[in-house]
Amino acid sequence: MTASRPLNFRKIAALVAAAGTLFWLYTFYFIAHVPPGDGTGFQWLAVFPLGMIFGLFFLPAWLLVAIGRLPRLTTAVGLCGLIAFAIIWAQLLNEFPKS
């Protein structure tokens, strides 16, 4: 029988932070391809709440992953950031004009 290995929370935290970062970068692509609607460009205001979520959850997660501190807390913070992204993104999808 083999002994089970404990979870490596630092790697999990890095994966969660990477997922959040990639989603944040994808939002710029998606917003750039939203139909113009009334032509005012107000769809770009969605960048601000998404950027705040990135700054509040994922920048600290990347910092903590880089220095190797508090891996379980870092994982929890990253997961909370993904949940916040999901909530805000669902609201924004209802606001964007349909093509």
Backbone as ProteinMPNN parsed JSONL, in Angstrom:
{"seq_chain_A": "MTASRPLNFRKIAALVAAAGTLFWLYTFYFIAHVPPGDGTGFQWLAVFPLGMIFGLFFLPAWLLVAIGRLPRLTTAVGLCGLIAFAIIWAQLLNEFPKS", "coords_chain_A": {"N_chain_A": [[0.837, -1.177, 0.0], [0.429, 2.247, -0.69], [1.414, 5.326, 0.724], [-0.727, 8.093, 1.106], [-0.35, 11.185, -0.54], [-0.106, 14.482, 0.756], [-2.227, 17.268, -0.125], [-0.966, 19.703, -2.344], [-1.149, 22.784, -1.631], [-0.013, 25.126, -2.506], [0.459, 24.784, -5.252], [-2.17, 24.381, -6.066], [-3.25, 26.884, -5.39], [-1.797, 28.467, -7.173], [-2.806, 27.524, -9.61], [-5.506, 28.284, -9.368], [-5.206, 31.078, -9.218], [-4.08, 31.49, -11.738], [-6.206, 30.696, -13.367], [-8.102, 32.685, -12.726], [-6.732, 34.967, -13.621], [-6.455, 34.438, -16.368], [-9.168, 34.377, -17.081], [-9.842, 37.046, -16.531], [-8.282, 38.384, -18.444], [-9.517, 37.347, -20.718], [-11.977, 38.646, -20.574], [-11.49, 41.199, -21.573], [-11.126, 40.687, -24.3], [-13.699, 39.662, -24.907], [-15.367, 41.881, -24.308], [-14.409, 43.684, -26.172], [-15.481, 42.631, -28.459], [-18.189, 42.903, -28.261], [-21.354, 43.742, -29.626], [-21.763, 47.069, -30.938], [-24.033, 48.488, -29.981], [-25.433, 51.42, -28.863], [-23.322, 52.914, -29.643], [-21.807, 54.384, -27.835], [-19.792, 53.325, -26.301], [-19.974, 52.513, -23.698], [-19.892, 49.923, -22.783], [-17.346, 49.35, -22.038], [-17.088, 50.177, -19.456], [-17.455, 48.014, -17.873], [-15.002, 46.979, -17.372], [-13.972, 48.08, -15.044], [-15.245, 47.035, -12.531], [-14.463, 44.376, -12.894], [-11.707, 44.601, -12.987], [-11.257, 45.508, -10.396], [-11.96, 43.261, -8.911], [-9.965, 41.527, -9.815], [-7.703, 42.888, -8.82], [-8.185, 42.878, -6.05], [-8.394, 40.188, -5.322], [-6.764, 38.423, -6.937], [-4.201, 39.548, -7.483], [-3.072, 39.74, -4.827], [-3.125, 36.971, -4.346], [-1.314, 35.982, -6.255], [1.013, 37.207, -5.291], [1.273, 36.001, -2.733], [1.56, 33.338, -3.522], [3.966, 33.529, -4.871], [5.793, 34.153, -2.831], [5.436, 32.018, -1.258], [3.787, 31.795, 1.018], [1.156, 31.161, 3.346], [-0.548, 29.135, 1.944], [-3.063, 27.788, 1.992], [-4.895, 29.805, 2.707], [-4.447, 31.473, 0.546], [-5.43, 29.907, -1.539], [-8.135, 29.868, -0.801], [-8.755, 32.61, -0.999], [-8.375, 32.998, -3.742], [-10.374, 31.288, -4.761], [-12.639, 32.61, -3.79], [-12.408, 34.906, -5.324], [-12.872, 33.841, -7.896], [-15.552, 33.137, -7.589], [-16.645, 35.682, -7.19], [-16.052, 36.809, -9.696], [-17.753, 35.179, -11.264], [-20.308, 35.932, -10.371], [-20.431, 38.731, -10.957], [-19.895, 38.659, -13.713], [-22.099, 37.225, -14.705], [-24.113, 39.088, -14.253], [-23.216, 41.156, -15.915], [-23.392, 39.988, -18.468], [-26.11, 40.019, -18.89], [-26.496, 42.695, -19.334], [-25.103, 43.439, -21.634], [-25.554, 44.214, -25.11], [-27.391, 42.043, -27.269], [-26.254, 40.092, -30.048]], "CA_chain_A": [[0.0, 0.0, 0.0], [1.203, 3.478, -0.754], [0.922, 6.408, 1.57], [-1.313, 9.178, 0.318], [0.404, 12.438, -0.47], [-0.975, 15.611, 1.088], [-2.475, 18.217, -1.212], [-0.013, 20.795, -2.457], [-2.014, 23.956, -1.75], [0.665, 26.181, -3.256], [0.17, 24.543, -6.672], [-3.6, 24.626, -6.268], [-3.426, 28.336, -5.368], [-1.262, 28.992, -8.43], [-3.769, 27.186, -10.668], [-6.69, 29.132, -9.198], [-4.811, 32.436, -9.612], [-3.923, 31.496, -13.192], [-7.552, 30.658, -13.955], [-8.68, 34.021, -12.573], [-6.013, 35.9, -14.491], [-6.836, 34.157, -17.753], [-10.544, 34.838, -17.29], [-9.821, 38.506, -16.557], [-7.778, 38.773, -19.762], [-10.558, 37.006, -21.702], [-13.066, 39.626, -20.538], [-11.143, 42.294, -22.487], [-11.436, 40.201, -25.649], [-15.147, 39.573, -25.054], [-15.945, 43.225, -24.329], [-14.024, 44.31, -27.443], [-16.293, 42.063, -29.529], [-19.615, 43.117, -28.007], [-21.921, 44.647, -30.639], [-21.638, 48.443, -30.458], [-25.224, 49.037, -29.312], [-25.721, 52.801, -29.237], [-22.088, 53.539, -30.106], [-21.182, 55.239, -26.822], [-18.638, 52.657, -25.716], [-20.175, 52.301, -22.266], [-19.625, 48.542, -22.408], [-16.001, 49.297, -21.456], [-17.16, 50.425, -18.012], [-17.412, 46.706, -17.198], [-13.61, 46.691, -17.031], [-13.662, 48.559, -13.694], [-15.496, 46.051, -11.468], [-13.657, 43.178, -13.133], [-10.349, 44.95, -12.57], [-11.212, 45.557, -8.93], [-11.932, 41.873, -8.438], [-8.62, 41.029, -10.079], [-6.773, 43.536, -7.903], [-8.455, 42.522, -4.652], [-8.286, 38.756, -5.059], [-5.756, 37.659, -7.653], [-2.863, 40.094, -7.271], [-2.546, 39.206, -3.56], [-2.908, 35.528, -4.469], [-0.042, 35.786, -6.961], [2.083, 37.601, -4.385], [1.435, 34.965, -1.721], [2.104, 32.147, -4.179], [5.372, 33.791, -5.204], [6.642, 34.094, -1.64], [5.212, 30.724, -0.623], [3.187, 31.958, 2.335], [-0.285, 30.96, 3.557], [-1.11, 28.534, 0.72], [-4.501, 27.486, 2.121], [-5.602, 31.087, 2.634], [-4.318, 31.94, -0.835], [-6.393, 29.132, -2.329], [-9.472, 30.353, -0.45], [-8.918, 33.951, -1.577], [-8.548, 32.81, -5.189], [-11.71, 30.728, -5.023], [-13.602, 33.699, -3.582], [-12.302, 35.754, -6.51], [-13.574, 33.181, -9.002], [-16.989, 33.272, -7.312], [-16.995, 37.083, -7.464], [-16.078, 36.943, -11.158], [-18.953, 34.517, -11.797], [-21.491, 36.74, -10.037], [-20.397, 39.975, -11.733], [-19.964, 38.342, -15.144], [-23.487, 36.866, -15.013], [-24.864, 40.347, -14.331], [-22.79, 41.907, -17.104], [-23.913, 39.356, -19.682], [-27.493, 40.479, -19.071], [-26.472, 44.105, -19.73], [-24.536, 43.626, -22.96], [-26.538, 43.999, -26.199], [-27.308, 40.751, -27.969], [-25.917, 40.271, -31.478]], "C_chain_A": [[0.884, 1.243, 0.0], [0.577, 4.51, 0.165], [0.369, 7.515, 0.682], [-0.504, 10.454, 0.534], [-0.554, 13.563, -0.103], [-1.139, 16.537, -0.123], [-1.422, 19.315, -1.183], [-0.814, 22.076, -2.707], [-1.331, 25.102, -2.49], [0.407, 26.013, -4.75], [-1.299, 24.793, -6.98], [-3.871, 26.127, -6.309], [-2.913, 28.965, -6.653], [-2.208, 28.701, -9.592], [-5.021, 28.054, -10.584], [-6.367, 30.565, -9.62], [-4.627, 32.534, -11.125], [-5.277, 31.483, -13.888], [-8.214, 32.032, -13.864], [-8.033, 35.042, -13.482], [-6.395, 35.686, -15.951], [-8.267, 34.594, -18.039], [-10.584, 36.355, -17.388], [-9.322, 39.007, -17.914], [-8.799, 38.464, -20.861], [-11.667, 38.05, -21.726], [-12.77, 40.816, -21.45], [-11.465, 41.904, -23.926], [-12.952, 40.194, -25.873], [-15.772, 40.961, -25.173], [-15.596, 43.929, -25.642], [-14.885, 43.821, -28.596], [-17.792, 42.139, -29.263], [-20.152, 44.024, -29.105], [-22.0, 46.073, -30.089], [-22.86, 48.998, -29.74], [-25.496, 50.447, -29.786], [-24.458, 53.57, -29.636], [-21.384, 54.407, -29.086], [-19.94, 54.615, -26.206], [-18.774, 52.375, -24.234], [-19.951, 50.854, -21.833], [-18.249, 48.408, -21.76], [-15.989, 49.645, -19.971], [-17.147, 49.124, -17.216], [-15.995, 46.334, -16.788], [-13.324, 47.07, -15.573], [-14.017, 47.561, -12.596], [-14.687, 44.771, -11.646], [-12.205, 43.417, -12.731], [-10.207, 45.035, -11.063], [-11.189, 44.159, -8.341], [-10.542, 41.285, -8.654], [-7.626, 41.601, -9.072], [-6.955, 43.125, -6.452], [-8.204, 41.056, -4.344], [-7.049, 38.107, -5.689], [-4.35, 38.244, -7.57], [-2.295, 39.657, -5.92], [-2.283, 37.702, -3.622], [-1.589, 35.247, -5.177], [1.138, 36.146, -6.063], [2.347, 36.514, -3.339], [1.958, 33.66, -2.31], [3.601, 32.343, -4.436], [6.28, 33.692, -3.985], [6.42, 32.817, -0.842], [4.595, 30.792, 0.758], [1.69, 31.696, 2.284], [-0.972, 30.306, 2.356], [-2.599, 28.205, 0.828], [-5.339, 28.753, 2.046], [-5.574, 31.624, 1.206], [-5.292, 31.202, -1.747], [-7.81, 29.626, -2.07], [-9.737, 31.729, -1.053], [-9.138, 33.847, -3.086], [-9.91, 32.249, -5.548], [-12.799, 31.773, -4.807], [-13.578, 34.665, -4.766], [-13.001, 35.15, -7.71], [-15.086, 33.274, -8.821], [-17.445, 34.704, -7.606], [-17.032, 37.347, -8.968], [-17.359, 36.348, -11.739], [-20.202, 35.36, -11.553], [-21.539, 38.002, -10.901], [-20.547, 39.703, -13.224], [-21.389, 37.965, -15.55], [-24.35, 38.119, -15.123], [-24.502, 41.13, -15.593], [-23.313, 41.302, -18.392], [-25.355, 39.753, -19.944], [-27.544, 41.921, -19.586], [-25.95, 44.326, -21.142], [-25.603, 43.401, -24.025], [-26.308, 42.65, -26.879], [-27.001, 41.007, -29.448], [-26.995, 39.746, -32.374]], "O_chain_A": [[1.948, 1.27, 0.618], [-0.639, 4.55, 0.349], [0.935, 7.829, -0.364], [-0.045, 10.748, 1.638], [-1.684, 13.601, -0.588], [-0.295, 16.573, -1.018], [-1.039, 19.793, -0.115], [-1.12, 22.411, -3.851], [-2.011, 25.964, -3.046], [0.161, 26.999, -5.445], [-1.637, 25.349, -8.025], [-4.63, 26.599, -7.156], [-3.525, 29.898, -7.172], [-2.39, 29.549, -10.465], [-5.536, 28.507, -11.606], [-7.168, 31.201, -10.305], [-4.979, 33.548, -11.729], [-5.474, 32.18, -14.884], [-8.824, 32.488, -14.831], [-8.717, 35.893, -14.051], [-6.63, 36.648, -16.683], [-8.553, 35.122, -19.114], [-11.287, 36.899, -18.239], [-9.882, 39.952, -18.47], [-8.932, 39.224, -21.82], [-12.242, 38.316, -22.782], [-13.689, 41.385, -22.039], [-12.016, 42.705, -24.682], [-13.432, 40.662, -26.906], [-16.611, 41.191, -26.043], [-16.408, 44.692, -26.166], [-15.014, 44.512, -29.607], [-18.579, 41.505, -29.966], [-19.482, 44.983, -29.487], [-22.275, 46.265, -28.904], [-22.714, 49.924, -28.942], [-25.761, 50.667, -30.968], [-24.532, 54.762, -29.936], [-20.439, 55.112, -29.441], [-19.114, 55.33, -25.638], [-17.791, 52.031, -23.578], [-19.831, 50.583, -20.638], [-18.008, 47.46, -21.013], [-14.983, 49.428, -19.296], [-16.861, 49.13, -16.019], [-15.808, 45.462, -15.94], [-12.497, 46.422, -14.932], [-13.15, 47.254, -11.777], [-14.273, 44.152, -10.666], [-11.552, 42.522, -12.194], [-9.166, 44.679, -10.509], [-10.473, 43.903, -7.372], [-10.003, 40.619, -7.769], [-6.799, 40.867, -8.531], [-5.981, 43.035, -5.705], [-7.838, 40.715, -3.219], [-6.363, 37.323, -5.034], [-3.382, 37.483, -7.586], [-1.139, 39.238, -5.861], [-1.328, 37.213, -3.019], [-0.829, 34.377, -4.753], [2.158, 35.456, -6.077], [3.496, 36.15, -3.089], [2.723, 32.952, -1.656], [4.397, 31.425, -4.24], [7.406, 33.205, -4.086], [7.125, 32.558, 0.133], [4.858, 29.924, 1.592], [1.038, 31.984, 1.28], [-1.904, 30.89, 1.804], [-3.325, 28.333, -0.158], [-6.381, 28.77, 1.391], [-6.566, 32.166, 0.72], [-5.905, 31.807, -2.626], [-8.597, 29.786, -3.003], [-10.828, 31.982, -1.564], [-9.996, 34.536, -3.639], [-10.531, 32.679, -6.52], [-13.774, 31.818, -5.558], [-14.621, 35.183, -5.163], [-13.657, 35.865, -8.468], [-15.819, 33.468, -9.792], [-18.503, 34.913, -8.198], [-17.933, 38.027, -9.461], [-17.981, 36.953, -12.612], [-21.053, 35.484, -12.434], [-22.568, 38.305, -11.505], [-21.247, 40.436, -13.922], [-21.84, 38.348, -16.629], [-25.22, 38.201, -15.99], [-25.372, 41.696, -16.254], [-23.648, 42.036, -19.322], [-25.78, 39.817, -21.097], [-28.528, 42.322, -20.206], [-26.321, 45.307, -21.786], [-26.453, 42.522, -23.885], [-25.176, 42.193, -27.034], [-27.433, 42.007, -30.021], [-26.871, 39.818, -33.596]]}, "name": "protein", "num_of_chains": 1, "seq": "MTASRPLNFRKIAALVAAAGTLFWLYTFYFIAHVPPGDGTGFQWLAVFPLGMIFGLFFLPAWLLVAIGRLPRLTTAVGLCGLIAFAIIWAQLLNEFPKS"}
